[in-house]
Amino acid sequence: MLKILTVIGARPQIIKAAALSRAIAGAFSGRIREVIVHTGQHYDNNMSQVFFDELGIPQPDYNLGVGSGPHGVQTARMIQGIEEILTRERPDMLVLYGDTNSTLAGAVAASKMHVPIAHIEAGLRSFNKSMPEEINRIMCDHASTLLFSPTATGFANLLREGFNASARPPFTIDNPKIYHCGDVMYDNSLHFSELAEQKSRILEDLGLEPGNYLLSTIHRDNNTDIPERLNGIFEALDIISRRRQLQVVLPLHPRTSGLISRNFSPHVSASVDGNHLIRIVPPVSFLDMTRLEKNARLILTDSGGVQKEAYFFEKPCVIARSETEWTEITDAGAGIVADADVVRLLQALEQFLDHPPVNFPAVFGDGRAAEFICNEILKAARP
């Protein structure tokens, strides 16, 4: 039986890993054994444990309990822990997701120990190397043996960086194989959306009317740590909610919550505090988030995952960044990159409120990306 070691650390990775774990337990039962390592990058119940419990994801075999800290310290602790587990488990392949410090740590540890890496969400590029995530994803791609890109754009990015679409087995770190496979999060959205409608009570608990609220998530360092940007985003949300009498729901990342009091200007702080239409709530479960996305009128976010989920549920998305890795969304007219500028954010929000997009081409696959990935891992490991 093929043994894979899956490394996860942030809650989006936990959710993404659910698709592969589901495929392994189903169509690939008896052919693939998965060992799960949780680095502990997200470590409180709302950010991590609830997702294992709610979504039926296998509990981690190992939890490194790394927690937060400076990038270097956090990543070094992860590398040390992953190396020890690789030595003990001797997997046939390491599976990594996305672009977090957990991803980078896994890539460094496995490549140095000559364990082949399968990178899911390969090829994504913001072309902004001031983002830690951009460095992580590039480093991981260039240390991987199998690279699974969710989109045609990501696949093209890999070609531009010198990867060979015609590579032949055996595949190695020096002769990697690249794929355009679709998105495992689309697999999950199809699988969990009905369950969310059945089980989630978030709309009732918050008194929200379907189709009559704006959903927002903000968590990236360059938005939360820079007062001008954080204030610009919240000022736009404050103005649009009052202007349109539209409720705004903000499930707030713990880090963002801690920075608000420090980085808010007195004017924005007073206005947001006095706006009964803005609902700031703790992080929500995946099923609650899915139901919030499905029933929102529009979404404002700096999250790559939420951008995609908005698209899956055919919701317009205003992107509070200067770029996006998911250019398919903006190319379809379903997303607008507005950065953290108040004027641009308001223009984008008004545009989508008055003229919501109607075109959502099927650019994220057929909902069976996880099965494709499992099959290719098996073929590559044992041709």
C-alpha positions in Angstrom: 0.0 0.0 0.0 1.3 3.5 -0.9 1.9 5.7 2.2 1.5 9.4 1.9 2.3 12.0 4.6 -0.1 15.0 4.4 1.1 18.2 6.1 -1.5 20.8 7.1 -1.4 23.8 9.5 -3.9 26.5 8.6 -7.6 26.0 8.6 -8.0 26.3 4.8 -5.5 23.5 4.4 -7.6 21.3 6.8 -10.6 21.9 4.6 -8.7 21.2 1.4 -7.3 18.0 2.8 -10.8 16.8 3.4 -11.3 16.2 -0.3 -8.3 14.0 -0.6 -9.0 12.1 2.6 -12.5 11.5 1.4 -11.2 10.1 -1.9 -8.7 7.9 -0.1 -11.4 6.5 2.3 -13.6 5.8 -0.7 -12.3 4.9 -4.2 -8.7 4.5 -3.0 -9.3 2.5 0.2 -6.8 -0.3 0.4 -4.4 1.4 -2.1 -3.3 4.5 -0.3 -2.7 5.0 3.4 -2.6 8.6 4.6 -0.7 9.8 7.7 -1.8 13.4 8.7 0.6 15.9 10.3 -0.9 19.1 11.8 1.8 21.6 12.5 -0.4 23.6 14.8 0.0 26.9 12.8 -3.7 27.5 13.6 -4.2 26.1 17.0 -7.5 27.3 18.7 -10.7 25.4 18.4 -12.4 28.0 16.1 -9.5 28.0 13.8 -8.7 24.3 13.6 -10.3 21.6 15.8 -13.9 22.5 14.8 -13.1 21.7 11.2 -12.0 18.1 12.0 -15.1 17.6 14.2 -17.7 19.2 11.8 -16.5 17.8 8.5 -15.6 14.3 9.5 -11.9 14.8 8.6 -9.6 12.1 10.0 -7.9 13.3 13.2 -4.2 14.1 12.7 -1.7 11.3 13.5 0.7 14.0 14.7 0.3 17.5 16.0 3.5 19.5 16.3 1.8 22.3 18.4 4.0 25.0 16.9 1.6 27.9 17.3 2.2 31.4 16.3 5.5 33.3 16.2 7.9 35.1 13.9 8.1 33.5 10.4 11.6 32.1 10.9 11.0 30.7 14.4 7.7 29.1 13.4 9.0 27.6 10.2 12.2 26.3 11.8 10.1 24.4 14.5 8.0 22.9 11.8 11.0 21.8 9.7 12.4 20.1 12.8 9.2 18.3 13.7 8.4 17.2 10.1 12.0 15.8 9.6 11.5 13.7 12.7 8.2 12.3 11.5 9.6 11.7 8.0 12.4 9.6 9.5 9.9 7.6 11.6 7.2 7.1 9.0 9.3 6.8 5.8 6.4 7.8 3.4 6.4 7.2 -0.3 5.3 10.9 -0.9 4.7 14.1 1.0 1.5 16.0 0.1 1.4 19.8 0.6 -1.3 22.3 0.1 -1.2 26.0 -0.9 1.3 28.5 0.4 1.6 28.7 4.2 4.6 28.4 6.4 3.5 24.8 7.0 3.8 24.3 3.2 7.3 25.8 3.1 8.5 23.8 6.1 7.2 20.6 4.5 8.9 21.4 1.2 12.3 22.1 2.9 12.2 19.1 5.1 11.1 16.6 2.5 13.4 17.8 -0.3 16.4 17.7 1.9 15.5 14.1 2.8 14.8 13.1 -0.8 11.1 12.4 -0.2 9.0 13.2 -3.3 6.6 16.1 -2.9 3.1 16.4 -4.4 2.0 20.1 -4.3 -1.7 20.8 -4.5 -2.5 24.3 -5.7 0.7 24.6 -7.7 1.4 27.4 -10.1 -0.5 30.1 -8.4 1.2 33.5 -8.6 0.4 37.0 -7.4 3.7 38.3 -8.9 4.1 40.2 -5.7 7.1 38.8 -3.8 6.5 41.1 -0.8 3.8 38.6 0.1 5.2 35.7 2.3 2.7 33.4 0.5 4.3 34.1 -2.9 7.7 33.1 -1.6 6.3 30.0 0.0 4.4 28.8 -3.1 7.4 29.4 -5.5 9.8 27.6 -3.2 7.4 24.6 -2.8 6.7 24.3 -6.5 10.4 24.2 -7.3 11.0 21.5 -4.7 8.1 19.3 -5.9 7.9 16.2 -8.0 4.2 16.3 -8.8 2.6 19.7 -9.3 -1.2 19.9 -9.4 -2.5 23.2 -10.7 -6.2 24.0 -10.2 -6.5 26.3 -13.2 -5.2 26.8 -16.7 -3.6 30.0 -15.6 -1.6 28.3 -12.9 -0.5 25.6 -15.4 0.7 28.4 -17.8 2.7 30.0 -15.0 4.6 26.8 -14.4 5.4 26.5 -18.1 6.8 30.1 -18.0 9.0 29.1 -15.1 10.6 26.3 -17.1 8.5 23.3 -16.1 8.1 20.7 -18.9 4.6 19.7 -19.9 6.0 16.7 -21.8 8.0 15.2 -18.9 8.1 11.4 -19.0 8.4 9.1 -16.0 10.1 8.4 -13.7 9.2 11.7 -12.2 11.7 13.3 -9.7 12.5 16.7 -8.3 14.7 17.2 -11.3 12.1 15.8 -13.7 8.8 17.0 -12.3 5.3 16.4 -13.7 2.8 19.2 -14.0 -1.0 18.8 -14.2 -4.1 21.0 -14.7 -6.5 19.1 -12.5 -9.2 21.3 -11.2 -9.7 22.6 -7.7 -10.2 20.4 -4.6 -12.1 23.2 -3.0 -14.7 23.0 -5.7 -15.0 19.3 -4.8 -15.6 20.3 -1.2 -18.1 23.0 -2.1 -20.2 20.6 -4.0 -20.0 18.0 -1.3 -20.7 20.2 1.7 -23.1 22.9 0.4 -26.2 20.8 1.0 -25.0 19.8 4.4 -24.5 23.4 5.3 -28.1 24.3 4.5 -29.2 21.4 6.7 -27.0 21.9 9.7 -26.0 25.5 9.9 -28.1 28.0 11.9 -25.8 31.0 11.3 -28.4 33.1 9.4 -31.0 32.6 12.0 -28.6 33.2 14.9 -27.4 36.5 13.4 -30.8 37.5 12.1 -29.7 37.7 8.5 -32.0 37.8 5.5 -30.7 35.7 2.5 -29.5 38.0 -0.3 -29.6 41.1 1.9 -26.2 41.3 3.5 -22.5 41.7 2.6 -20.0 39.1 3.8 -16.4 40.2 4.4 -13.2 38.6 5.6 -9.9 40.4 6.2 -6.8 38.6 7.4 -3.7 39.3 5.3 -0.7 41.0 7.0 -0.5 43.9 4.6 -4.1 44.8 5.4 -4.2 44.2 9.1 -0.7 45.5 9.9 -0.9 48.8 7.9 -3.3 51.2 9.6 -4.0 53.1 6.4 -5.1 49.9 4.6 -7.1 48.5 7.5 -8.9 51.9 8.0 -9.6 52.2 4.3 -11.3 48.8 4.1 -13.4 49.4 7.2 -14.3 52.9 6.1 -15.6 51.5 2.8 -17.7 48.8 4.6 -19.1 51.5 7.0 -20.1 53.8 4.2 -21.6 51.2 1.9 -23.6 49.7 4.8 -25.1 53.1 5.7 -25.6 54.2 2.1 -27.4 51.0 1.1 -28.8 50.0 4.5 -27.1 46.7 4.0 -25.9 44.5 6.8 -22.2 43.6 6.9 -21.0 40.4 8.5 -17.4 40.1 9.4 -16.2 36.8 10.9 -12.9 38.1 12.2 -9.6 36.3 12.3 -8.2 36.5 15.8 -5.1 38.3 14.6 -7.2 41.0 12.9 -9.4 41.4 16.0 -6.3 42.0 18.1 -4.9 44.6 15.6 -8.1 46.7 15.2 -7.9 48.5 18.5 -4.2 49.3 17.8 -4.6 50.4 14.2 -8.0 51.9 13.9 -8.1 55.7 13.6 -10.4 57.4 16.1 -12.8 58.5 13.3 -13.1 55.0 11.8 -13.3 53.4 15.2 -16.1 55.6 16.4 -18.1 55.3 13.1 -17.8 51.5 13.0 -18.7 51.1 16.7 -21.8 53.2 16.1 -22.9 51.4 13.0 -25.5 48.7 14.0 -25.4 47.3 10.5 -21.9 46.0 10.9 -21.7 42.7 12.7 -18.3 41.6 13.8 -18.4 38.0 14.9 -15.8 35.4 15.9 -14.4 33.0 13.3 -17.2 30.6 12.1 -17.2 27.0 11.2 -16.8 25.8 7.6 -20.4 24.9 7.3 -21.5 28.3 8.7 -19.1 30.0 6.3 -20.4 28.0 3.4 -24.0 29.0 4.2 -23.0 32.7 4.7 -21.3 32.6 1.2 -24.2 30.9 -0.5 -26.7 33.4 0.8 -24.7 36.7 0.7 -25.6 39.4 -1.8 -21.9 40.1 -2.4 -18.5 39.4 -0.8 -15.5 41.6 0.1 -12.3 39.7 1.0 -8.6 39.5 0.8 -8.7 35.7 1.1 -7.9 33.6 -2.0 -10.1 30.8 -0.7 -13.1 33.0 -0.2 -12.6 34.5 -3.6 -13.0 31.1 -5.1 -15.9 30.1 -2.9 -17.7 33.3 -3.9 -17.3 32.2 -7.5 -18.4 28.6 -6.8 -21.7 30.1 -5.4 -22.0 32.7 -8.2 -21.5 35.7 -5.9 -19.8 38.9 -6.9 -16.5 39.4 -5.1 -14.6 42.6 -4.3 -10.9 41.8 -3.7 -9.2 44.0 -1.1 -5.7 43.4 -2.5 -3.7 44.9 -5.3 -3.7 41.6 -7.3 -5.2 38.2 -7.3 -3.9 34.7 -8.1 -7.3 33.7 -9.3 -7.4 35.8 -12.5 -10.1 33.6 -13.9 -12.5 35.3 -11.5 -11.7 38.8 -12.7 -11.5 37.7 -16.3 -15.1 36.5 -16.0 -16.2 39.9 -14.6 -17.2 38.2 -11.3 -14.5 39.9 -9.3 -12.9 43.3 -9.0 -9.5 44.0 -7.6 -10.0 47.2 -5.6 -7.0 47.1 -3.2 -7.6 48.9 0.2 -8.5 52.2 -1.4 -11.8 53.7 -0.1 -12.8 55.2 -3.4 -12.0 52.0 -5.5 -13.7 49.7 -2.9 -16.9 51.8 -2.9 -16.9 52.0 -6.7 -16.6 48.2 -7.0 -19.2 47.6 -4.3 -21.7 50.0 -6.0 -21.1 48.4 -9.4 -21.8 44.9 -8.2 -24.8 46.0 -6.1 -26.4 47.7 -9.2 -25.1 45.3 -11.9 -24.2 41.8 -10.4 -22.3 39.5 -12.7 -24.2 36.8 -14.6 -21.3 34.9 -16.2 -19.5 32.2 -14.2 -17.7 29.8 -16.6 -16.7 26.4 -15.3 -13.0 27.1 -14.8 -12.3 25.1 -11.6 -12.9 21.6 -12.8 -15.6 19.0 -12.6 -15.7 18.4 -8.8 -13.5 15.3 -9.0 -10.0 16.8 -8.7 -9.2 14.8 -5.5 -9.8 11.5 -7.4 -7.6 12.6 -10.2 -4.8 13.6 -7.8 -4.9 10.2 -6.0 -4.8 8.3 -9.2 -1.8 10.3 -10.5 0.1 9.9 -7.2 -0.4 6.2 -7.5 0.7 6.0 -11.1 3.8 8.2 -10.4 4.9 6.4 -7.3 4.4 2.9 -8.9 4.5 3.3 -12.7 
